[in-house]
Amino acid sequence: MSVSMRYRLRLRRKLQVKRRVQRNKNKLRLSVFKSVSHIYAQIVDDLQNKTLLSASTMSREFKSTKKNGGNIEAAKWVGQALGKKAMEQGVKELYYDRNGFIYHGRVKALADAVREAGVKF
């Protein structure tokens, strides 16, 4: 399967997920993006079009403790960091927007880590 075909399939899945998530905009959204070497997550308020919280493997806190940002351990770290920040801000319920990425590996590890911190979705 070519890269462009893989990209088009991800965009199709992304639009399907986005349609489901945007039906009910009164909840906050946890959006995830992953590249080969990093993973990024942010909590977005779609009513105000603002990013409330974010965490990624590009942050100084991550780089001071870990080296590789493209593995499951890094995704768990990002999920724990974001979950901790969310609980401090009082965020208890979210929609999980996996951005068209298949729910396994790093995407699943990040979601599980956020759930372990106490956030429901």
C-alpha positions in Angstrom: 0.0 0.0 0.0 1.5 3.3 -1.0 1.9 6.2 1.4 -0.6 8.4 -0.4 -3.2 5.6 -0.2 -2.5 5.1 3.5 -2.8 8.9 4.1 -6.1 9.0 2.2 -7.5 6.2 4.3 -6.4 7.9 7.5 -8.1 11.2 6.4 -11.3 9.2 5.7 -11.3 7.7 9.2 -10.5 11.1 10.6 -13.6 12.7 9.0 -15.8 9.9 10.3 -14.5 10.3 13.8 -14.8 14.1 13.6 -18.4 13.9 12.5 -19.3 11.8 15.5 -17.4 14.0 17.9 -18.8 17.3 16.7 -22.4 16.3 17.1 -22.2 17.1 20.8 -19.9 20.1 21.2 -20.6 20.8 24.8 -17.8 18.3 25.8 -14.1 18.9 25.5 -12.1 17.0 23.0 -8.8 15.1 23.5 -7.1 15.3 20.1 -4.1 13.1 19.4 -1.5 13.3 16.6 1.5 10.9 16.2 4.4 11.0 13.9 7.2 8.5 13.6 9.3 10.0 16.3 6.8 12.0 18.5 3.3 12.0 19.9 1.2 15.1 20.7 -2.1 15.4 22.6 -4.2 18.4 23.4 -7.5 19.1 25.1 -9.6 21.5 22.9 -12.8 23.4 23.7 -14.6 23.5 20.4 -17.2 26.1 21.5 -14.5 28.7 22.1 -12.0 27.2 19.6 -9.2 27.2 22.2 -6.6 24.7 23.3 -6.9 24.4 27.0 -4.1 21.9 27.8 -1.4 20.1 25.8 1.4 17.6 26.3 3.9 16.1 23.9 7.2 14.3 23.6 8.7 17.6 22.5 8.3 19.2 26.0 11.3 19.9 28.2 10.0 17.7 31.0 9.9 14.7 28.7 13.3 15.3 27.2 14.9 15.6 30.6 13.7 12.1 31.6 13.4 10.0 28.3 15.2 9.9 25.0 12.9 8.2 22.5 9.5 9.9 21.8 8.2 7.3 19.3 7.4 4.4 21.5 4.6 3.1 23.7 6.4 4.2 26.9 6.6 7.8 25.6 2.9 7.7 24.8 2.1 6.5 28.3 4.2 9.4 29.7 2.3 11.9 27.6 -1.1 10.4 28.7 -0.2 10.6 32.3 1.1 14.1 32.1 -2.0 15.3 30.3 -4.4 13.4 32.6 -2.7 14.9 35.6 -3.0 18.4 34.1 -6.7 17.8 33.3 -7.5 16.6 36.8 -5.8 19.7 38.2 -8.0 21.9 35.9 -11.2 20.0 36.8 -11.7 18.3 33.5 -13.4 15.0 34.1 -15.1 14.0 30.9 -13.8 14.2 27.3 -14.3 12.9 23.8 -11.3 11.0 22.4 -10.4 12.2 18.9 -7.8 9.8 17.6 -7.5 11.8 14.4 -8.0 8.8 12.1 -5.2 6.8 13.6 -6.1 3.2 14.3 -6.8 2.5 18.0 -3.8 0.3 19.0 -0.2 0.8 20.0 0.7 4.3 21.0 -2.8 5.8 20.5 -4.3 3.1 22.8 -1.5 3.5 25.4 -2.0 7.3 25.6 -5.8 6.8 26.1 -5.3 4.2 28.8 -2.9 6.5 30.6 -5.3 9.4 30.6 -8.1 7.0 31.9 -5.8 5.9 34.7 -5.4 9.5 35.8 -9.1 9.7 36.3 -10.5 11.3 33.2 -13.5 9.5 31.5 -14.2 9.1 27.8 
